[in-house]
Amino acid sequence: MLKPENPLRGDYSRMRNDYTVEQDWHAYTAEEHDLYRRLLERQSSKLKGHAAEEFIENVHRLSSDGIPRFEEANLILQSATNWKIVAVPGLIPDDTFFTHLAHRQFPVTVWLRKPEEFDYIVEPDIFHDFFGHVPLLLNPIFADHLQEYGKGGLRAMKLNAVPFLARLYWYMVEFGLILTPEGLRTYGAGILSSGGEIIHCIDSPQPNRIKFDLQRVMQTEYRIDRYQDTYFVIDSFQQLFDETSVDFAPIYEKLKTLEPIDPSGVLPTDTLVNHPASVNQKAA
């Protein structure tokens, strides 16, 4: 879903018609395995008190020594939720991405960032995709949500509405927060794979944390070059599934008549979520 300005990374010469490739696990170097381990150790050390328990639990189920083998992860995924991951060379077209999700297949990039990109990378690599996204595919409700998102994406393409749906993916799948009895936690893959934003999204007083509202999310622009100004908060994965299972067509038509909302904006109708206390108040 990300559209970088520079040429795409990854070897697209070996891909099939559906953009899948072989993972070729044996081609990874010892240095790449070591880099993956260091990324894993850093992020795992930051999960407690910041990540949703559902994510933490499933990270352990998928743990590996170095870069994971997709076929081994698929044995766990398919038995749990009938999902599987497919190897891709990098970013893929929207229609291909949506089609994979609609068939319960999550595309995972095969290349790993360079050591100098340890703290920040623009395009998703195997660490972002596998560590950030795959664990929640073991959660039945979230897994079903992603499949419905894929089906919805194919419909959105026919309605010229993909930018609105992309905002939903950005704010809910990549940068979503969830309100738990223990307080705010994150489940977003973009946050969970970031060394700094996983702390910022929960502990910093700077960002807006706004209760989830479907139209509000789809109307809000986002930035890819810094920490988010705004995070949207769900009460549960069931809420996310239920409230995104409606027909989006009327919402798309309404959104086409409205100006987009600035990523840093707060509206009078927004419900803000305070932290650390899980007490809500209306925005002034």
C-alpha positions as CSV (number, residue, x, y, z in Angstrom):
1,M,0.0,0.0,0.0
2,L,3.0,2.3,0.4
3,K,4.1,4.2,-2.7
4,P,7.8,5.2,-2.4
5,E,9.2,7.8,-4.8
6,N,12.4,5.8,-5.5
7,P,12.5,2.6,-7.5
8,L,11.3,-0.5,-5.7
9,R,13.8,-2.7,-4.0
10,G,13.7,-6.4,-4.4
11,D,14.3,-8.8,-7.3
12,Y,11.1,-8.9,-9.4
13,S,12.8,-11.0,-12.2
14,R,11.8,-14.3,-10.6
15,M,8.2,-13.6,-9.7
16,R,5.2,-15.5,-10.9
17,N,2.1,-13.9,-12.4
18,D,0.7,-13.3,-8.9
19,Y,4.0,-11.7,-7.8
20,T,5.0,-14.6,-5.6
21,V,8.5,-16.0,-5.5
22,E,10.4,-18.7,-3.6
23,Q,11.7,-17.5,-0.3
24,D,15.1,-19.2,-1.0
25,W,15.8,-19.3,2.8
26,H,19.3,-20.9,2.2
27,A,20.4,-17.8,0.3
28,Y,20.3,-15.6,3.4
29,T,23.8,-14.9,4.8
30,A,25.0,-15.4,8.4
31,E,25.2,-11.6,8.7
32,E,21.5,-11.3,7.6
33,H,20.4,-13.9,10.2
34,D,22.4,-12.0,12.9
35,L,20.8,-8.7,11.9
36,Y,17.3,-10.3,12.1
37,R,18.1,-11.7,15.5
38,R,19.2,-8.3,16.7
39,L,16.0,-6.7,15.4
40,L,14.0,-9.4,17.0
41,E,15.7,-9.0,20.4
42,R,15.3,-5.2,20.4
43,Q,11.6,-5.2,19.5
44,S,10.8,-8.2,21.8
45,S,12.3,-6.2,24.7
46,K,9.9,-3.4,24.1
47,L,6.7,-5.4,23.9
48,K,5.7,-5.6,27.5
49,G,3.5,-2.7,28.5
50,H,3.2,-1.5,24.9
51,A,2.0,-4.4,22.7
52,A,-1.4,-6.1,22.8
53,E,-1.2,-9.4,24.7
54,E,-2.6,-11.2,21.6
55,F,0.4,-10.1,19.7
56,I,2.9,-11.0,22.4
57,E,1.5,-14.5,22.8
58,N,1.7,-15.2,19.1
59,V,5.2,-13.8,18.6
60,H,6.4,-16.6,20.9
61,R,4.5,-19.2,18.9
62,L,6.3,-18.1,15.7
63,S,9.7,-17.5,17.2
64,S,12.7,-18.7,15.2
65,D,16.5,-18.5,15.4
66,G,17.2,-15.9,12.7
67,I,15.2,-15.3,9.6
68,P,12.1,-17.5,9.8
69,R,11.2,-20.2,7.2
70,F,7.9,-19.5,5.7
71,E,6.9,-23.1,5.3
72,E,7.4,-23.7,9.0
73,A,5.3,-20.7,9.9
74,N,2.6,-21.8,7.5
75,L,2.1,-25.1,9.4
76,I,1.2,-23.0,12.4
77,L,-0.9,-20.5,10.6
78,Q,-2.9,-22.9,8.5
79,S,-3.8,-25.1,11.5
80,A,-4.9,-22.1,13.5
81,T,-6.8,-19.8,11.1
82,N,-6.3,-21.3,7.6
83,W,-4.1,-18.5,6.6
84,K,-0.7,-18.8,5.0
85,I,2.1,-16.4,4.0
86,V,3.4,-16.1,0.5
87,A,6.8,-14.8,-0.4
88,V,6.9,-11.6,-2.6
89,P,9.9,-9.6,-3.9
90,G,8.7,-6.4,-2.3
91,L,5.8,-4.0,-2.7
92,I,3.1,-5.3,-5.1
93,P,0.1,-3.8,-6.9
94,D,-3.1,-3.0,-5.0
95,D,-5.2,-5.6,-6.9
96,T,-2.6,-8.3,-6.3
97,F,-2.4,-7.4,-2.6
98,F,-6.1,-7.4,-2.2
99,T,-6.5,-10.7,-4.0
100,H,-4.0,-12.4,-1.8
101,L,-5.8,-11.2,1.3
102,A,-9.2,-12.2,0.0
103,H,-7.7,-15.7,-0.3
104,R,-6.2,-15.7,3.2
105,Q,-2.7,-15.3,1.9
106,F,-0.5,-12.6,3.4
107,P,2.4,-11.3,1.2
108,V,5.7,-11.2,3.0
109,T,8.7,-9.5,1.5
110,V,11.8,-11.7,1.2
111,W,14.6,-9.2,1.5
112,L,16.0,-7.8,4.7
113,R,17.1,-4.2,5.4
114,K,20.8,-3.2,5.5
115,P,22.6,-2.8,8.9
116,E,22.6,1.0,8.4
117,E,18.8,0.9,8.2
118,F,18.5,-0.8,11.6
119,D,16.4,2.0,13.1
120,Y,14.4,3.2,10.1
121,I,13.3,1.9,6.7
122,V,10.7,3.3,4.2
123,E,9.7,0.1,2.4
124,P,8.6,-2.9,4.3
125,D,11.1,-5.7,4.6
126,I,10.9,-9.2,5.9
127,F,11.3,-8.1,9.5
128,H,8.4,-5.6,9.2
129,D,6.2,-8.0,7.4
130,F,6.8,-11.1,9.4
131,F,7.4,-9.8,12.9
132,G,4.8,-6.9,12.6
133,H,2.0,-8.6,10.7
134,V,2.1,-12.4,10.9
135,P,1.5,-12.9,14.6
136,L,-2.0,-11.4,14.5
137,L,-2.9,-13.8,11.6
138,L,-3.2,-16.3,14.4
139,N,-6.0,-14.3,16.0
140,P,-9.2,-15.6,14.4
141,I,-11.1,-12.3,14.5
142,F,-8.3,-10.2,13.2
143,A,-7.5,-12.8,10.5
144,D,-11.1,-12.7,9.3
145,H,-11.0,-8.9,9.3
146,L,-8.0,-8.9,7.0
147,Q,-9.7,-11.3,4.6
148,E,-12.8,-9.0,4.5
149,Y,-10.4,-6.1,3.9
150,G,-9.0,-7.8,0.9
151,K,-12.5,-8.5,-0.5
152,G,-13.4,-4.8,0.2
153,G,-10.2,-3.7,-1.6
154,L,-11.3,-5.4,-4.8
155,R,-14.7,-3.7,-4.6
156,A,-13.0,-0.3,-3.8
157,M,-11.0,-0.5,-7.0
158,K,-14.2,-0.6,-9.0
159,L,-15.5,2.4,-7.1
160,N,-12.4,4.5,-7.5
161,A,-12.1,4.5,-3.7
162,V,-8.8,2.8,-2.9
163,P,-7.2,5.9,-1.2
164,F,-10.0,5.9,1.4
165,L,-9.5,2.2,2.1
166,A,-5.7,2.7,2.2
167,R,-6.2,5.1,5.1
168,L,-8.1,2.4,7.0
169,Y,-5.2,0.0,6.5
170,W,-2.7,2.6,7.5
171,Y,-4.4,3.6,10.7
172,M,-5.9,0.3,11.7
173,V,-3.5,-2.4,10.5
174,E,-0.2,-0.5,10.5
175,F,-0.7,2.0,13.3
176,G,-3.7,0.8,15.4
177,L,-4.1,1.1,19.1
178,I,-6.4,-1.0,21.3
179,L,-7.8,-0.1,24.7
180,T,-7.4,-3.0,27.2
181,P,-8.1,-3.4,30.9
182,E,-4.4,-2.7,31.5
183,G,-4.4,0.5,29.4
184,L,-3.5,1.4,25.9
185,R,-1.6,-1.1,23.8
186,T,-0.6,-1.3,20.2
187,Y,-1.2,-4.0,17.6
188,G,-0.2,-2.1,14.5
189,A,2.6,-3.7,12.5
190,G,4.3,-0.4,11.6
191,I,4.6,0.5,15.3
192,L,5.5,-3.0,16.5
193,S,8.4,-3.2,14.1
194,S,9.7,0.3,14.9
195,G,12.3,0.8,17.7
196,G,11.0,4.2,18.7
197,E,7.4,4.5,17.7
198,I,6.4,1.5,19.9
199,I,7.3,3.7,22.9
200,H,6.1,7.0,21.4
201,C,2.6,5.8,20.6
202,I,1.9,4.8,24.2
203,D,4.0,6.9,26.4
204,S,4.4,10.3,24.7
205,P,1.9,13.1,25.5
206,Q,2.3,14.5,22.0
207,P,0.1,12.4,19.6
208,N,-3.7,12.5,19.5
209,R,-5.3,9.2,20.4
210,I,-8.9,9.2,19.1
211,K,-11.6,6.6,19.5
212,F,-12.2,4.7,16.3
213,D,-14.8,6.1,13.9
214,L,-14.9,4.5,10.4
215,Q,-15.6,7.6,8.4
216,R,-13.2,9.7,10.4
217,V,-10.4,7.2,9.7
218,M,-11.1,7.1,6.0
219,Q,-11.2,10.9,5.8
220,T,-7.8,11.4,7.5
221,E,-4.6,11.7,5.6
222,Y,-1.4,10.2,6.9
223,R,2.4,10.8,6.7
224,I,5.0,8.2,6.1
225,D,8.1,10.1,7.0
226,R,7.8,10.5,10.8
227,Y,5.9,9.2,13.8
228,Q,2.2,9.6,13.5
229,D,0.4,12.7,14.8
230,T,-2.8,10.8,15.4
231,Y,-3.6,7.2,16.4
232,F,-7.0,5.7,16.3
233,V,-8.1,3.4,19.2
234,I,-10.4,0.4,19.0
235,D,-12.0,-1.3,22.0
236,S,-11.5,-4.8,20.7
237,F,-10.8,-6.7,17.5
238,Q,-14.4,-7.7,17.4
239,Q,-15.4,-4.0,17.2
240,L,-13.0,-3.6,14.3
241,F,-14.4,-6.5,12.5
242,D,-18.1,-5.5,13.1
243,E,-17.7,-1.9,12.2
244,T,-15.8,-2.6,9.0
245,S,-18.2,-5.2,7.8
246,V,-20.7,-2.7,6.5
247,D,-21.2,-1.7,2.8
248,F,-18.6,1.0,2.3
249,A,-20.1,2.3,-1.0
250,P,-22.3,5.0,0.6
251,I,-19.3,6.1,2.8
252,Y,-17.1,6.4,-0.2
253,E,-19.6,8.6,-2.0
254,K,-19.9,10.9,1.0
255,L,-16.1,11.1,1.4
256,K,-15.7,12.1,-2.2
257,T,-17.6,15.3,-1.3
258,L,-15.6,16.1,1.8
259,E,-12.1,17.6,2.3
260,P,-9.5,15.3,3.8
261,I,-8.6,15.9,7.4
262,D,-5.1,16.9,8.3
263,P,-3.2,14.1,10.2
264,S,-2.7,16.4,13.2
265,G,-6.2,17.7,13.4
266,V,-8.6,17.2,16.2
267,L,-12.3,17.7,15.6
268,P,-15.0,18.7,18.1
269,T,-16.7,15.4,17.6
270,D,-13.6,13.3,18.4
271,T,-13.4,11.3,21.5
272,L,-9.9,11.4,22.9
273,V,-8.3,8.6,24.9
274,N,-6.1,9.7,27.7
275,H,-3.1,7.8,28.9
276,P,-2.2,6.2,31.2
277,A,-5.7,6.4,32.7
278,S,-8.2,4.7,30.4
279,V,-10.7,7.5,30.8
280,N,-12.2,9.2,27.8
281,Q,-13.1,12.8,27.4
282,K,-14.6,14.8,24.6
283,A,-12.2,17.0,22.6
284,A,-12.7,20.7,23.3
